[in-house]
């Protein structure tokens, strides 16, 4: 995916947080994670910054799940990108 | 033989994924910091985007509605019109009855109704992943932390959990972890209902309580405040308990305006907070 496409996809995903039901930007950030690993964490943080309210949930799930998926994405990318030819 | 060595690519520092994601993370990180340090400024800056999103989603919904089955919509409209007329008649009957009883028994010494604040809802589920609302109204409008929030028809739906000068966040009673002491039906059978998210309540009740589908569930407050009706009862036939699934009286996905007032201690004292932080 080109840099421009990544940027536009990330911007669309973050914009969708304001407009679309939360499931759609969540899935979009999950799909984008292979190319932009920080997308899930950014999306989750934005969700919690906008909508998290005290007592609505004990844990800011957006941030927690976004961080988990981001870490997983980095691990996967590291495995995919590694290559040593002896 | 010459050996070719290729260094392992560092996934964190690969240039292709570094700049966009990190830049977005930095910007959103700053927004998060702003939310905690300057909550009023944060909401004032972001709510225009949320309002625009709300308008877009409503327009989208209206556009999709145009593709609906016209016959089904017409039938539904007629049914709702008849239902509305029947409820209006019932309402007038009850008002007349109250007037007659008041004349017979004398006026009550009930205190005057508490002043109320009406506020539009800016963000709601399912755009919000939590069972919470963001309303356009804050301390400037007389809204304070802990005020009770009511939907259409005086249905209690939540409590103000945070407030800035121009906006407030409302935690709905259907949020996971929220519990509410309630009672069911005309027999006022006590029941503790728990929010399970997505605008729904459940409760565990003894089978011997004899609950039936369609019974109204009330919360304490000035009079009986209906919060929902029993939608279904599930559980193994041999089990002494049943799981009561309660349909809320107000659909949180379509709330446009809410009324906020201090309903007294009876409603807030019925809230059994799951967290250690008191409302």
Interface residues (C-beta under 8 A of the other chain):
Chain A: X3 X6 X7 X10 X14 X18 X19 X20 X21 X22 X23 X26 X35 X36 X37 X38 X39 X41 X42 X45 X46 X47 X48 X49 X50 X51 X52 X53 X54 X55 X56 X57 X58 X61 X62 X74 X75 X77 X78 X81 X82 X83 X84 X85 X86
Chain B: X3 X4 X5 X6 X8 X9 X10 X11 X12 X14 X16 X17 X19 X20 X21 X22 X24 X25 X28 X29 X31 X32 X35 X42 X46 X49 X50 X52 X53 X56 X57 X123 X126 X127 X128 X129 X130 X131 X132 X134 X159 X161 X162 X169 X170 X171 X172 X175 X176 X177 X178 X273 X274 X275 X277 X279
